[in-house]
Amino acid sequence: MSELFGNRQKQSAVVLALILIAIFWRMGASGPDDPETVVTEAVKALVEAAEKEDLDPFRTWLSDQVQDSSGRGKEEIVKTLFGIFFRYRNIRLNQVSLTVDQGTNPDVLTARLVLLMGADTPLPTDKGSFRLTFRREEDTWRVFDIDWEDGAQYGL
């Protein structure tokens, strides 16, 4: 190989190989089964469901042991959402930011979501901040803790 390539070409080949390895490793780390990807998709599904006033995704993604910052469990949370959907028609949500963080426990991820919210208006203007803590339950990620940080104007 030394007759075909000089030192410069060998160094370039090694660097290229390392870059390709890093790219393939990163692609594998953020694939469809990656916990952060799953949680991000779950949050997006919940936001879309709220705009459609659809409770089924909430029933799916909420753990049976979920608690919110007011101590409500799954059924109470779903009833609260039903009341919000009944009271506010044409809910509009625009996602401002979404971050997903993993602490020291690999089976727990925290999603921090900031939305602009509104009802019966084409342009939402009320800011809402939410913290959704997901826990791996067997092979599925589910919300087990919710903090409605800025949702008081909607009865949360």
Chimera marker file (.cmm) of the C-alpha trace (Angstrom):
<marker_set name="trace">
<marker id="1" x="0.000" y="0.000" z="0.000" r="1" g="1" b="0" radius="0.5"/>
<marker id="2" x="2.897" y="2.339" z="0.694" r="1" g="1" b="0" radius="0.5"/>
<marker id="3" x="3.912" y="2.215" z="-3.002" r="1" g="1" b="0" radius="0.5"/>
<marker id="4" x="0.455" y="3.340" z="-4.138" r="1" g="1" b="0" radius="0.5"/>
<marker id="5" x="-0.201" y="6.077" z="-1.576" r="1" g="1" b="0" radius="0.5"/>
<marker id="6" x="2.026" y="8.651" z="0.057" r="1" g="1" b="0" radius="0.5"/>
<marker id="7" x="1.810" y="9.709" z="3.728" r="1" g="1" b="0" radius="0.5"/>
<marker id="8" x="-0.583" y="12.536" z="2.897" r="1" g="1" b="0" radius="0.5"/>
<marker id="9" x="-3.034" y="10.201" z="1.148" r="1" g="1" b="0" radius="0.5"/>
<marker id="10" x="-2.838" y="7.693" z="4.007" r="1" g="1" b="0" radius="0.5"/>
<marker id="11" x="-3.621" y="10.440" z="6.535" r="1" g="1" b="0" radius="0.5"/>
<marker id="12" x="-6.536" y="11.634" z="4.407" r="1" g="1" b="0" radius="0.5"/>
<marker id="13" x="-7.870" y="8.084" z="4.126" r="1" g="1" b="0" radius="0.5"/>
<marker id="14" x="-7.687" y="7.625" z="7.914" r="1" g="1" b="0" radius="0.5"/>
<marker id="15" x="-9.461" y="10.958" z="8.521" r="1" g="1" b="0" radius="0.5"/>
<marker id="16" x="-12.146" y="10.051" z="5.960" r="1" g="1" b="0" radius="0.5"/>
<marker id="17" x="-12.634" y="6.643" z="7.597" r="1" g="1" b="0" radius="0.5"/>
<marker id="18" x="-13.004" y="8.265" z="11.033" r="1" g="1" b="0" radius="0.5"/>
<marker id="19" x="-15.536" y="10.778" z="9.670" r="1" g="1" b="0" radius="0.5"/>
<marker id="20" x="-17.569" y="7.988" z="8.047" r="1" g="1" b="0" radius="0.5"/>
<marker id="21" x="-17.503" y="5.949" z="11.239" r="1" g="1" b="0" radius="0.5"/>
<marker id="22" x="-18.702" y="8.983" z="13.226" r="1" g="1" b="0" radius="0.5"/>
<marker id="23" x="-21.501" y="9.678" z="10.726" r="1" g="1" b="0" radius="0.5"/>
<marker id="24" x="-22.729" y="6.079" z="10.751" r="1" g="1" b="0" radius="0.5"/>
<marker id="25" x="-22.491" y="5.902" z="14.539" r="1" g="1" b="0" radius="0.5"/>
<marker id="26" x="-24.506" y="9.126" z="14.885" r="1" g="1" b="0" radius="0.5"/>
<marker id="27" x="-27.108" y="7.884" z="12.419" r="1" g="1" b="0" radius="0.5"/>
<marker id="28" x="-27.459" y="4.714" z="14.442" r="1" g="1" b="0" radius="0.5"/>
<marker id="29" x="-27.666" y="6.639" z="17.729" r="1" g="1" b="0" radius="0.5"/>
<marker id="30" x="-30.529" y="8.800" z="16.505" r="1" g="1" b="0" radius="0.5"/>
<marker id="31" x="-32.515" y="6.181" z="14.646" r="1" g="1" b="0" radius="0.5"/>
<marker id="32" x="-36.232" y="5.579" z="15.032" r="1" g="1" b="0" radius="0.5"/>
<marker id="33" x="-35.699" y="3.557" z="18.238" r="1" g="1" b="0" radius="0.5"/>
<marker id="34" x="-33.543" y="6.240" z="19.845" r="1" g="1" b="0" radius="0.5"/>
<marker id="35" x="-35.298" y="7.342" z="23.086" r="1" g="1" b="0" radius="0.5"/>
<marker id="36" x="-34.918" y="11.048" z="22.313" r="1" g="1" b="0" radius="0.5"/>
<marker id="37" x="-36.482" y="10.524" z="18.888" r="1" g="1" b="0" radius="0.5"/>
<marker id="38" x="-39.358" y="8.548" z="20.372" r="1" g="1" b="0" radius="0.5"/>
<marker id="39" x="-40.030" y="11.217" z="23.011" r="1" g="1" b="0" radius="0.5"/>
<marker id="40" x="-39.799" y="14.032" z="20.455" r="1" g="1" b="0" radius="0.5"/>
<marker id="41" x="-42.297" y="12.255" z="18.200" r="1" g="1" b="0" radius="0.5"/>
<marker id="42" x="-44.588" y="11.593" z="21.175" r="1" g="1" b="0" radius="0.5"/>
<marker id="43" x="-44.619" y="15.279" z="22.134" r="1" g="1" b="0" radius="0.5"/>
<marker id="44" x="-45.360" y="16.272" z="18.534" r="1" g="1" b="0" radius="0.5"/>
<marker id="45" x="-48.211" y="13.741" z="18.444" r="1" g="1" b="0" radius="0.5"/>
<marker id="46" x="-49.659" y="15.180" z="21.672" r="1" g="1" b="0" radius="0.5"/>
<marker id="47" x="-49.483" y="18.743" z="20.336" r="1" g="1" b="0" radius="0.5"/>
<marker id="48" x="-51.223" y="17.676" z="17.112" r="1" g="1" b="0" radius="0.5"/>
<marker id="49" x="-53.838" y="15.784" z="19.137" r="1" g="1" b="0" radius="0.5"/>
<marker id="50" x="-54.536" y="18.859" z="21.261" r="1" g="1" b="0" radius="0.5"/>
<marker id="51" x="-55.115" y="20.944" z="18.136" r="1" g="1" b="0" radius="0.5"/>
<marker id="52" x="-57.488" y="18.277" z="16.819" r="1" g="1" b="0" radius="0.5"/>
<marker id="53" x="-59.129" y="17.986" z="20.263" r="1" g="1" b="0" radius="0.5"/>
<marker id="54" x="-58.373" y="14.258" z="20.190" r="1" g="1" b="0" radius="0.5"/>
<marker id="55" x="-57.988" y="12.551" z="23.576" r="1" g="1" b="0" radius="0.5"/>
<marker id="56" x="-56.870" y="9.136" z="22.301" r="1" g="1" b="0" radius="0.5"/>
<marker id="57" x="-53.139" y="9.973" z="21.956" r="1" g="1" b="0" radius="0.5"/>
<marker id="58" x="-53.199" y="11.299" z="25.525" r="1" g="1" b="0" radius="0.5"/>
<marker id="59" x="-54.672" y="8.024" z="26.738" r="1" g="1" b="0" radius="0.5"/>
<marker id="60" x="-51.943" y="6.199" z="24.824" r="1" g="1" b="0" radius="0.5"/>
<marker id="61" x="-48.908" y="8.271" z="25.886" r="1" g="1" b="0" radius="0.5"/>
<marker id="62" x="-49.883" y="8.913" z="29.521" r="1" g="1" b="0" radius="0.5"/>
<marker id="63" x="-48.700" y="6.292" z="31.993" r="1" g="1" b="0" radius="0.5"/>
<marker id="64" x="-51.319" y="4.748" z="34.265" r="1" g="1" b="0" radius="0.5"/>
<marker id="65" x="-49.212" y="6.158" z="37.140" r="1" g="1" b="0" radius="0.5"/>
<marker id="66" x="-48.958" y="9.700" z="35.707" r="1" g="1" b="0" radius="0.5"/>
<marker id="67" x="-49.252" y="12.658" z="38.075" r="1" g="1" b="0" radius="0.5"/>
<marker id="68" x="-49.363" y="16.331" z="37.210" r="1" g="1" b="0" radius="0.5"/>
<marker id="69" x="-48.211" y="19.233" z="39.348" r="1" g="1" b="0" radius="0.5"/>
<marker id="70" x="-51.677" y="19.379" z="40.965" r="1" g="1" b="0" radius="0.5"/>
<marker id="71" x="-51.631" y="15.701" z="41.913" r="1" g="1" b="0" radius="0.5"/>
<marker id="72" x="-54.112" y="14.623" z="39.228" r="1" g="1" b="0" radius="0.5"/>
<marker id="73" x="-53.858" y="11.137" z="37.799" r="1" g="1" b="0" radius="0.5"/>
<marker id="74" x="-54.454" y="9.897" z="34.273" r="1" g="1" b="0" radius="0.5"/>
<marker id="75" x="-58.258" y="9.947" z="34.259" r="1" g="1" b="0" radius="0.5"/>
<marker id="76" x="-58.411" y="13.379" z="35.900" r="1" g="1" b="0" radius="0.5"/>
<marker id="77" x="-55.913" y="14.764" z="33.382" r="1" g="1" b="0" radius="0.5"/>
<marker id="78" x="-57.942" y="13.353" z="30.480" r="1" g="1" b="0" radius="0.5"/>
<marker id="79" x="-61.135" y="14.855" z="31.983" r="1" g="1" b="0" radius="0.5"/>
<marker id="80" x="-59.373" y="18.224" z="32.355" r="1" g="1" b="0" radius="0.5"/>
<marker id="81" x="-58.301" y="18.095" z="28.726" r="1" g="1" b="0" radius="0.5"/>
<marker id="82" x="-61.855" y="17.178" z="27.707" r="1" g="1" b="0" radius="0.5"/>
<marker id="83" x="-63.109" y="20.248" z="29.580" r="1" g="1" b="0" radius="0.5"/>
<marker id="84" x="-60.531" y="22.448" z="27.844" r="1" g="1" b="0" radius="0.5"/>
<marker id="85" x="-61.473" y="21.022" z="24.437" r="1" g="1" b="0" radius="0.5"/>
<marker id="86" x="-65.175" y="21.568" z="25.209" r="1" g="1" b="0" radius="0.5"/>
<marker id="87" x="-64.641" y="25.131" z="26.417" r="1" g="1" b="0" radius="0.5"/>
<marker id="88" x="-62.160" y="26.267" z="23.765" r="1" g="1" b="0" radius="0.5"/>
<marker id="89" x="-63.040" y="25.445" z="20.181" r="1" g="1" b="0" radius="0.5"/>
<marker id="90" x="-60.503" y="25.782" z="17.395" r="1" g="1" b="0" radius="0.5"/>
<marker id="91" x="-57.406" y="25.435" z="19.559" r="1" g="1" b="0" radius="0.5"/>
<marker id="92" x="-54.268" y="26.735" z="17.862" r="1" g="1" b="0" radius="0.5"/>
<marker id="93" x="-50.779" y="25.772" z="18.994" r="1" g="1" b="0" radius="0.5"/>
<marker id="94" x="-47.408" y="26.808" z="17.628" r="1" g="1" b="0" radius="0.5"/>
<marker id="95" x="-44.357" y="25.074" z="18.989" r="1" g="1" b="0" radius="0.5"/>
<marker id="96" x="-41.695" y="27.607" z="19.970" r="1" g="1" b="0" radius="0.5"/>
<marker id="97" x="-39.160" y="25.138" z="21.353" r="1" g="1" b="0" radius="0.5"/>
<marker id="98" x="-38.741" y="21.546" z="22.426" r="1" g="1" b="0" radius="0.5"/>
<marker id="99" x="-35.735" y="20.155" z="24.253" r="1" g="1" b="0" radius="0.5"/>
<marker id="100" x="-35.295" y="16.597" z="25.444" r="1" g="1" b="0" radius="0.5"/>
<marker id="101" x="-32.789" y="15.963" z="28.209" r="1" g="1" b="0" radius="0.5"/>
<marker id="102" x="-31.559" y="12.757" z="29.756" r="1" g="1" b="0" radius="0.5"/>
<marker id="103" x="-30.355" y="12.901" z="33.322" r="1" g="1" b="0" radius="0.5"/>
<marker id="104" x="-28.468" y="10.180" z="35.126" r="1" g="1" b="0" radius="0.5"/>
<marker id="105" x="-31.258" y="7.597" z="34.788" r="1" g="1" b="0" radius="0.5"/>
<marker id="106" x="-31.266" y="6.079" z="31.271" r="1" g="1" b="0" radius="0.5"/>
<marker id="107" x="-34.947" y="5.134" z="31.681" r="1" g="1" b="0" radius="0.5"/>
<marker id="108" x="-36.109" y="8.740" z="32.248" r="1" g="1" b="0" radius="0.5"/>
<marker id="109" x="-36.179" y="11.636" z="29.781" r="1" g="1" b="0" radius="0.5"/>
<marker id="110" x="-37.499" y="15.150" z="30.340" r="1" g="1" b="0" radius="0.5"/>
<marker id="111" x="-39.104" y="17.137" z="27.531" r="1" g="1" b="0" radius="0.5"/>
<marker id="112" x="-39.431" y="20.893" z="27.947" r="1" g="1" b="0" radius="0.5"/>
<marker id="113" x="-41.988" y="22.351" z="25.584" r="1" g="1" b="0" radius="0.5"/>
<marker id="114" x="-42.832" y="25.990" z="24.942" r="1" g="1" b="0" radius="0.5"/>
<marker id="115" x="-45.954" y="26.742" z="22.919" r="1" g="1" b="0" radius="0.5"/>
<marker id="116" x="-47.860" y="29.750" z="21.742" r="1" g="1" b="0" radius="0.5"/>
<marker id="117" x="-51.495" y="28.931" z="22.429" r="1" g="1" b="0" radius="0.5"/>
<marker id="118" x="-54.805" y="30.398" z="21.435" r="1" g="1" b="0" radius="0.5"/>
<marker id="119" x="-58.409" y="29.496" z="20.825" r="1" g="1" b="0" radius="0.5"/>
<marker id="120" x="-60.817" y="30.841" z="18.248" r="1" g="1" b="0" radius="0.5"/>
<marker id="121" x="-58.008" y="32.924" z="16.793" r="1" g="1" b="0" radius="0.5"/>
<marker id="122" x="-55.842" y="32.306" z="13.745" r="1" g="1" b="0" radius="0.5"/>
<marker id="123" x="-52.705" y="33.469" z="15.552" r="1" g="1" b="0" radius="0.5"/>
<marker id="124" x="-51.969" y="32.090" z="19.039" r="1" g="1" b="0" radius="0.5"/>
<marker id="125" x="-50.362" y="34.587" z="21.406" r="1" g="1" b="0" radius="0.5"/>
<marker id="126" x="-50.471" y="33.077" z="24.917" r="1" g="1" b="0" radius="0.5"/>
<marker id="127" x="-47.182" y="31.484" z="25.951" r="1" g="1" b="0" radius="0.5"/>
<marker id="128" x="-47.304" y="28.123" z="27.699" r="1" g="1" b="0" radius="0.5"/>
<marker id="129" x="-44.398" y="26.143" z="29.146" r="1" g="1" b="0" radius="0.5"/>
<marker id="130" x="-44.701" y="22.458" z="29.923" r="1" g="1" b="0" radius="0.5"/>
<marker id="131" x="-42.373" y="19.865" z="31.387" r="1" g="1" b="0" radius="0.5"/>
<marker id="132" x="-43.205" y="16.281" z="30.470" r="1" g="1" b="0" radius="0.5"/>
<marker id="133" x="-41.136" y="13.569" z="32.123" r="1" g="1" b="0" radius="0.5"/>
<marker id="134" x="-41.124" y="10.294" z="30.240" r="1" g="1" b="0" radius="0.5"/>
<marker id="135" x="-40.252" y="6.936" z="31.752" r="1" g="1" b="0" radius="0.5"/>
<marker id="136" x="-39.512" y="3.703" z="29.953" r="1" g="1" b="0" radius="0.5"/>
<marker id="137" x="-42.218" y="1.211" z="30.923" r="1" g="1" b="0" radius="0.5"/>
<marker id="138" x="-41.108" y="-2.146" z="29.580" r="1" g="1" b="0" radius="0.5"/>
<marker id="139" x="-40.415" y="-1.267" z="25.919" r="1" g="1" b="0" radius="0.5"/>
<marker id="140" x="-42.583" y="1.866" z="25.704" r="1" g="1" b="0" radius="0.5"/>
<marker id="141" x="-41.915" y="5.449" z="26.732" r="1" g="1" b="0" radius="0.5"/>
<marker id="142" x="-44.822" y="7.057" z="28.627" r="1" g="1" b="0" radius="0.5"/>
<marker id="143" x="-45.413" y="10.384" z="30.365" r="1" g="1" b="0" radius="0.5"/>
<marker id="144" x="-45.389" y="9.842" z="34.125" r="1" g="1" b="0" radius="0.5"/>
<marker id="145" x="-44.970" y="13.417" z="35.380" r="1" g="1" b="0" radius="0.5"/>
<marker id="146" x="-46.359" y="16.693" z="34.008" r="1" g="1" b="0" radius="0.5"/>
<marker id="147" x="-45.747" y="20.233" z="35.109" r="1" g="1" b="0" radius="0.5"/>
<marker id="148" x="-48.042" y="22.789" z="33.472" r="1" g="1" b="0" radius="0.5"/>
<marker id="149" x="-45.615" y="25.637" z="34.162" r="1" g="1" b="0" radius="0.5"/>
<marker id="150" x="-47.591" y="28.330" z="32.323" r="1" g="1" b="0" radius="0.5"/>
<marker id="151" x="-50.983" y="26.863" z="31.542" r="1" g="1" b="0" radius="0.5"/>
<marker id="152" x="-53.158" y="28.500" z="34.188" r="1" g="1" b="0" radius="0.5"/>
<marker id="153" x="-55.085" y="30.648" z="31.716" r="1" g="1" b="0" radius="0.5"/>
<marker id="154" x="-56.524" y="27.443" z="30.209" r="1" g="1" b="0" radius="0.5"/>
<marker id="155" x="-57.599" y="25.877" z="33.445" r="1" g="1" b="0" radius="0.5"/>
<marker id="156" x="-54.605" y="23.587" z="33.753" r="1" g="1" b="0" radius="0.5"/>
<link id1="1" id2="2" r="1" g="1" b="0" radius="0.2"/>
<link id1="2" id2="3" r="1" g="1" b="0" radius="0.2"/>
<link id1="3" id2="4" r="1" g="1" b="0" radius="0.2"/>
<link id1="4" id2="5" r="1" g="1" b="0" radius="0.2"/>
<link id1="5" id2="6" r="1" g="1" b="0" radius="0.2"/>
<link id1="6" id2="7" r="1" g="1" b="0" radius="0.2"/>
<link id1="7" id2="8" r="1" g="1" b="0" radius="0.2"/>
<link id1="8" id2="9" r="1" g="1" b="0" radius="0.2"/>
<link id1="9" id2="10" r="1" g="1" b="0" radius="0.2"/>
<link id1="10" id2="11" r="1" g="1" b="0" radius="0.2"/>
<link id1="11" id2="12" r="1" g="1" b="0" radius="0.2"/>
<link id1="12" id2="13" r="1" g="1" b="0" radius="0.2"/>
<link id1="13" id2="14" r="1" g="1" b="0" radius="0.2"/>
<link id1="14" id2="15" r="1" g="1" b="0" radius="0.2"/>
<link id1="15" id2="16" r="1" g="1" b="0" radius="0.2"/>
<link id1="16" id2="17" r="1" g="1" b="0" radius="0.2"/>
<link id1="17" id2="18" r="1" g="1" b="0" radius="0.2"/>
<link id1="18" id2="19" r="1" g="1" b="0" radius="0.2"/>
<link id1="19" id2="20" r="1" g="1" b="0" radius="0.2"/>
<link id1="20" id2="21" r="1" g="1" b="0" radius="0.2"/>
<link id1="21" id2="22" r="1" g="1" b="0" radius="0.2"/>
<link id1="22" id2="23" r="1" g="1" b="0" radius="0.2"/>
<link id1="23" id2="24" r="1" g="1" b="0" radius="0.2"/>
<link id1="24" id2="25" r="1" g="1" b="0" radius="0.2"/>
<link id1="25" id2="26" r="1" g="1" b="0" radius="0.2"/>
<link id1="26" id2="27" r="1" g="1" b="0" radius="0.2"/>
<link id1="27" id2="28" r="1" g="1" b="0" radius="0.2"/>
<link id1="28" id2="29" r="1" g="1" b="0" radius="0.2"/>
<link id1="29" id2="30" r="1" g="1" b="0" radius="0.2"/>
<link id1="30" id2="31" r="1" g="1" b="0" radius="0.2"/>
<link id1="31" id2="32" r="1" g="1" b="0" radius="0.2"/>
<link id1="32" id2="33" r="1" g="1" b="0" radius="0.2"/>
<link id1="33" id2="34" r="1" g="1" b="0" radius="0.2"/>
<link id1="34" id2="35" r="1" g="1" b="0" radius="0.2"/>
<link id1="35" id2="36" r="1" g="1" b="0" radius="0.2"/>
<link id1="36" id2="37" r="1" g="1" b="0" radius="0.2"/>
<link id1="37" id2="38" r="1" g="1" b="0" radius="0.2"/>
<link id1="38" id2="39" r="1" g="1" b="0" radius="0.2"/>
<link id1="39" id2="40" r="1" g="1" b="0" radius="0.2"/>
<link id1="40" id2="41" r="1" g="1" b="0" radius="0.2"/>
<link id1="41" id2="42" r="1" g="1" b="0" radius="0.2"/>
<link id1="42" id2="43" r="1" g="1" b="0" radius="0.2"/>
<link id1="43" id2="44" r="1" g="1" b="0" radius="0.2"/>
<link id1="44" id2="45" r="1" g="1" b="0" radius="0.2"/>
<link id1="45" id2="46" r="1" g="1" b="0" radius="0.2"/>
<link id1="46" id2="47" r="1" g="1" b="0" radius="0.2"/>
<link id1="47" id2="48" r="1" g="1" b="0" radius="0.2"/>
<link id1="48" id2="49" r="1" g="1" b="0" radius="0.2"/>
<link id1="49" id2="50" r="1" g="1" b="0" radius="0.2"/>
<link id1="50" id2="51" r="1" g="1" b="0" radius="0.2"/>
<link id1="51" id2="52" r="1" g="1" b="0" radius="0.2"/>
<link id1="52" id2="53" r="1" g="1" b="0" radius="0.2"/>
<link id1="53" id2="54" r="1" g="1" b="0" radius="0.2"/>
<link id1="54" id2="55" r="1" g="1" b="0" radius="0.2"/>
<link id1="55" id2="56" r="1" g="1" b="0" radius="0.2"/>
<link id1="56" id2="57" r="1" g="1" b="0" radius="0.2"/>
<link id1="57" id2="58" r="1" g="1" b="0" radius="0.2"/>
<link id1="58" id2="59" r="1" g="1" b="0" radius="0.2"/>
<link id1="59" id2="60" r="1" g="1" b="0" radius="0.2"/>
<link id1="60" id2="61" r="1" g="1" b="0" radius="0.2"/>
<link id1="61" id2="62" r="1" g="1" b="0" radius="0.2"/>
<link id1="62" id2="63" r="1" g="1" b="0" radius="0.2"/>
<link id1="63" id2="64" r="1" g="1" b="0" radius="0.2"/>
<link id1="64" id2="65" r="1" g="1" b="0" radius="0.2"/>
<link id1="65" id2="66" r="1" g="1" b="0" radius="0.2"/>
<link id1="66" id2="67" r="1" g="1" b="0" radius="0.2"/>
<link id1="67" id2="68" r="1" g="1" b="0" radius="0.2"/>
<link id1="68" id2="69" r="1" g="1" b="0" radius="0.2"/>
<link id1="69" id2="70" r="1" g="1" b="0" radius="0.2"/>
<link id1="70" id2="71" r="1" g="1" b="0" radius="0.2"/>
<link id1="71" id2="72" r="1" g="1" b="0" radius="0.2"/>
<link id1="72" id2="73" r="1" g="1" b="0" radius="0.2"/>
<link id1="73" id2="74" r="1" g="1" b="0" radius="0.2"/>
<link id1="74" id2="75" r="1" g="1" b="0" radius="0.2"/>
<link id1="75" id2="76" r="1" g="1" b="0" radius="0.2"/>
<link id1="76" id2="77" r="1" g="1" b="0" radius="0.2"/>
<link id1="77" id2="78" r="1" g="1" b="0" radius="0.2"/>
<link id1="78" id2="79" r="1" g="1" b="0" radius="0.2"/>
<link id1="79" id2="80" r="1" g="1" b="0" radius="0.2"/>
<link id1="80" id2="81" r="1" g="1" b="0" radius="0.2"/>
<link id1="81" id2="82" r="1" g="1" b="0" radius="0.2"/>
<link id1="82" id2="83" r="1" g="1" b="0" radius="0.2"/>
<link id1="83" id2="84" r="1" g="1" b="0" radius="0.2"/>
<link id1="84" id2="85" r="1" g="1" b="0" radius="0.2"/>
<link id1="85" id2="86" r="1" g="1" b="0" radius="0.2"/>
<link id1="86" id2="87" r="1" g="1" b="0" radius="0.2"/>
<link id1="87" id2="88" r="1" g="1" b="0" radius="0.2"/>
<link id1="88" id2="89" r="1" g="1" b="0" radius="0.2"/>
<link id1="89" id2="90" r="1" g="1" b="0" radius="0.2"/>
<link id1="90" id2="91" r="1" g="1" b="0" radius="0.2"/>
<link id1="91" id2="92" r="1" g="1" b="0" radius="0.2"/>
<link id1="92" id2="93" r="1" g="1" b="0" radius="0.2"/>
<link id1="93" id2="94" r="1" g="1" b="0" radius="0.2"/>
<link id1="94" id2="95" r="1" g="1" b="0" radius="0.2"/>
<link id1="95" id2="96" r="1" g="1" b="0" radius="0.2"/>
<link id1="96" id2="97" r="1" g="1" b="0" radius="0.2"/>
<link id1="97" id2="98" r="1" g="1" b="0" radius="0.2"/>
<link id1="98" id2="99" r="1" g="1" b="0" radius="0.2"/>
<link id1="99" id2="100" r="1" g="1" b="0" radius="0.2"/>
<link id1="100" id2="101" r="1" g="1" b="0" radius="0.2"/>
<link id1="101" id2="102" r="1" g="1" b="0" radius="0.2"/>
<link id1="102" id2="103" r="1" g="1" b="0" radius="0.2"/>
<link id1="103" id2="104" r="1" g="1" b="0" radius="0.2"/>
<link id1="104" id2="105" r="1" g="1" b="0" radius="0.2"/>
<link id1="105" id2="106" r="1" g="1" b="0" radius="0.2"/>
<link id1="106" id2="107" r="1" g="1" b="0" radius="0.2"/>
<link id1="107" id2="108" r="1" g="1" b="0" radius="0.2"/>
<link id1="108" id2="109" r="1" g="1" b="0" radius="0.2"/>
<link id1="109" id2="110" r="1" g="1" b="0" radius="0.2"/>
<link id1="110" id2="111" r="1" g="1" b="0" radius="0.2"/>
<link id1="111" id2="112" r="1" g="1" b="0" radius="0.2"/>
<link id1="112" id2="113" r="1" g="1" b="0" radius="0.2"/>
<link id1="113" id2="114" r="1" g="1" b="0" radius="0.2"/>
<link id1="114" id2="115" r="1" g="1" b="0" radius="0.2"/>
<link id1="115" id2="116" r="1" g="1" b="0" radius="0.2"/>
<link id1="116" id2="117" r="1" g="1" b="0" radius="0.2"/>
<link id1="117" id2="118" r="1" g="1" b="0" radius="0.2"/>
<link id1="118" id2="119" r="1" g="1" b="0" radius="0.2"/>
<link id1="119" id2="120" r="1" g="1" b="0" radius="0.2"/>
<link id1="120" id2="121" r="1" g="1" b="0" radius="0.2"/>
<link id1="121" id2="122" r="1" g="1" b="0" radius="0.2"/>
<link id1="122" id2="123" r="1" g="1" b="0" radius="0.2"/>
<link id1="123" id2="124" r="1" g="1" b="0" radius="0.2"/>
<link id1="124" id2="125" r="1" g="1" b="0" radius="0.2"/>
<link id1="125" id2="126" r="1" g="1" b="0" radius="0.2"/>
<link id1="126" id2="127" r="1" g="1" b="0" radius="0.2"/>
<link id1="127" id2="128" r="1" g="1" b="0" radius="0.2"/>
<link id1="128" id2="129" r="1" g="1" b="0" radius="0.2"/>
<link id1="129" id2="130" r="1" g="1" b="0" radius="0.2"/>
<link id1="130" id2="131" r="1" g="1" b="0" radius="0.2"/>
<link id1="131" id2="132" r="1" g="1" b="0" radius="0.2"/>
<link id1="132" id2="133" r="1" g="1" b="0" radius="0.2"/>
<link id1="133" id2="134" r="1" g="1" b="0" radius="0.2"/>
<link id1="134" id2="135" r="1" g="1" b="0" radius="0.2"/>
<link id1="135" id2="136" r="1" g="1" b="0" radius="0.2"/>
<link id1="136" id2="137" r="1" g="1" b="0" radius="0.2"/>
<link id1="137" id2="138" r="1" g="1" b="0" radius="0.2"/>
<link id1="138" id2="139" r="1" g="1" b="0" radius="0.2"/>
<link id1="139" id2="140" r="1" g="1" b="0" radius="0.2"/>
<link id1="140" id2="141" r="1" g="1" b="0" radius="0.2"/>
<link id1="141" id2="142" r="1" g="1" b="0" radius="0.2"/>
<link id1="142" id2="143" r="1" g="1" b="0" radius="0.2"/>
<link id1="143" id2="144" r="1" g="1" b="0" radius="0.2"/>
<link id1="144" id2="145" r="1" g="1" b="0" radius="0.2"/>
<link id1="145" id2="146" r="1" g="1" b="0" radius="0.2"/>
<link id1="146" id2="147" r="1" g="1" b="0" radius="0.2"/>
<link id1="147" id2="148" r="1" g="1" b="0" radius="0.2"/>
<link id1="148" id2="149" r="1" g="1" b="0" radius="0.2"/>
<link id1="149" id2="150" r="1" g="1" b="0" radius="0.2"/>
<link id1="150" id2="151" r="1" g="1" b="0" radius="0.2"/>
<link id1="151" id2="152" r="1" g="1" b="0" radius="0.2"/>
<link id1="152" id2="153" r="1" g="1" b="0" radius="0.2"/>
<link id1="153" id2="154" r="1" g="1" b="0" radius="0.2"/>
<link id1="154" id2="155" r="1" g="1" b="0" radius="0.2"/>
<link id1="155" id2="156" r="1" g="1" b="0" radius="0.2"/>
</marker_set>
